[in-house]
Amino acid sequence: MIDEKDLESRIRQCIQEEEELQFRTFTNRDALELGLNILKRAEEENKSITIDIERHGQRLFHYAMYGTSMDNDQWVERKKCVVNRVFKSSYHFFLWLEHRGQNLRDRGLDEKEYAATGGAFPLTIRDAGVIGTIAVSGLPHEEDHALVVSEIRNFLSRG
């Protein structure tokens, strides 16, 4: 259980990340480059993850590293469902539920379809809104979230 002040601080951090990490455009080539950047980072850190990038319901990048399984694909899908439902990162939604002492069922969401756990981030076009998701699965959920956020930030900083 996360204490109240820490929860509030983490929620503010998620809000800041979602406001900061927005794209001007996002092409198929951008998805490939970002996906490969996430893959390279995971390989450098000797971590096994599944990576998925989707825009308007079309999967643009998907890679399952050695050591992952079909379970990781299912986690990715459930995390993406959260982002597509609430237009926040799946980690942000996890923290939001914790802050309210709620779970998915309390919000009318089926745990077979949704996962309130870190690792999926909204693919947002500035001044347009959420158009997709960038998701990973395979690490503890805070690490999944941190990896996605870090690599989106790196990608955007390179212009």
C-alpha positions in Angstrom: 0.0 0.0 0.0 1.3 3.4 -1.0 0.9 6.2 1.6 -1.4 9.1 0.7 1.2 11.8 0.1 3.3 9.5 -2.1 0.1 8.5 -4.1 -0.7 12.2 -4.6 2.9 12.9 -5.7 2.9 10.0 -8.2 -0.5 11.1 -9.6 0.9 14.6 -10.1 3.9 13.1 -11.8 1.7 11.1 -14.2 -0.4 14.1 -15.1 2.9 16.0 -15.8 4.1 13.2 -18.0 0.9 13.0 -20.0 1.0 16.7 -20.6 4.7 16.7 -21.6 4.9 13.6 -23.7 2.8 14.5 -26.6 3.7 14.3 -30.3 3.1 16.8 -33.1 2.7 13.9 -35.6 3.2 10.2 -35.4 4.0 8.2 -38.5 4.4 4.5 -39.1 8.1 5.1 -39.3 8.0 6.9 -35.9 6.4 3.7 -34.4 9.2 1.6 -35.8 11.9 3.9 -34.5 10.3 4.2 -31.1 9.7 0.5 -30.8 13.2 -0.4 -31.8 14.5 2.2 -29.3 12.5 0.5 -26.5 13.8 -2.9 -27.7 17.4 -1.7 -27.7 17.1 -0.3 -24.2 15.6 -3.6 -22.9 18.4 -5.6 -24.5 21.0 -3.3 -23.0 19.5 -3.8 -19.6 19.1 -7.6 -20.2 15.3 -7.4 -19.7 12.7 -9.4 -21.5 9.5 -7.5 -22.5 6.8 -7.4 -25.1 6.4 -4.1 -26.9 3.3 -2.9 -28.7 2.5 0.4 -30.4 -0.9 1.1 -31.9 -2.5 4.1 -33.7 -6.3 4.3 -34.3 -6.6 0.6 -33.7 -3.9 -0.4 -36.1 -0.9 -2.2 -34.7 2.2 -0.5 -36.0 4.8 -2.3 -34.0 4.8 -5.5 -31.9 7.7 -7.5 -30.7 7.9 -10.2 -28.1 11.5 -10.7 -26.8 12.8 -14.1 -25.9 11.6 -15.0 -22.4 8.2 -13.5 -22.8 5.0 -15.5 -23.4 1.4 -15.2 -24.6 0.6 -13.9 -21.1 2.6 -10.7 -21.8 0.6 -10.2 -25.0 -2.6 -10.5 -22.9 -1.3 -8.0 -20.3 -0.4 -5.5 -23.1 -4.0 -5.8 -24.5 -5.6 -5.3 -21.1 -3.4 -2.3 -20.3 -4.2 -0.7 -23.7 -7.9 -1.2 -23.0 -7.4 1.0 -19.8 -5.7 3.8 -21.8 -8.3 3.7 -24.5 -11.1 3.9 -21.9 -9.7 6.6 -19.6 -7.2 8.4 -21.9 -4.5 8.2 -19.1 -1.6 5.9 -18.6 -2.5 2.6 -17.1 -0.2 3.4 -14.2 -2.0 6.8 -13.7 -5.3 4.8 -13.6 -3.8 2.3 -11.1 -2.8 5.2 -8.8 -6.1 6.9 -9.2 -7.9 3.7 -8.1 -5.6 3.3 -5.2 -6.1 6.9 -4.1 -9.9 6.2 -4.0 -9.6 2.8 -2.5 -11.3 1.3 -5.5 -10.6 -1.5 -8.0 -11.7 -2.2 -11.6 -14.9 -3.8 -10.6 -15.9 -0.7 -8.6 -15.6 1.2 -11.9 -17.7 -1.4 -13.8 -14.7 -2.8 -15.7 -14.0 -6.5 -16.2 -10.6 -7.7 -15.1 -10.5 -10.1 -18.0 -10.5 -7.1 -20.4 -8.7 -4.3 -18.3 -5.5 -4.2 -16.3 -5.0 -1.3 -13.9 -1.2 -1.7 -13.8 1.7 0.3 -15.3 3.0 -0.2 -18.8 0.7 1.4 -21.3 0.9 5.1 -22.2 -1.4 7.2 -24.3 -0.1 8.1 -27.8 -1.2 11.7 -27.8 -1.1 14.2 -30.6 -0.8 17.8 -29.2 -4.0 19.7 -29.7 -5.8 16.6 -31.1 -5.9 14.1 -28.3 -5.2 10.4 -27.7 -4.9 8.4 -30.9 -3.3 5.2 -29.7 -1.1 3.4 -27.2 2.5 2.6 -26.5 2.7 -0.4 -24.2 5.2 -2.9 -22.7 4.8 -5.9 -20.4 7.4 -8.1 -18.7 8.8 -6.1 -15.8 7.3 -5.0 -12.4 4.6 -2.5 -13.4 6.4 0.6 -12.2 9.4 -0.4 -14.3 7.2 -1.0 -17.4 5.8 2.5 -16.9 9.2 4.1 -16.3 10.7 2.4 -19.4 7.9 3.6 -21.7 8.0 7.1 -20.3 11.8 7.3 -20.5 11.9 6.2 -24.2 9.1 8.4 -25.3 10.9 11.3 -23.6 14.2 10.3 -25.4 12.4 10.0 -28.7 10.7 13.4 -28.4 14.0 15.1 -27.3 15.7 14.0 -30.5 13.0 15.8 -32.5 
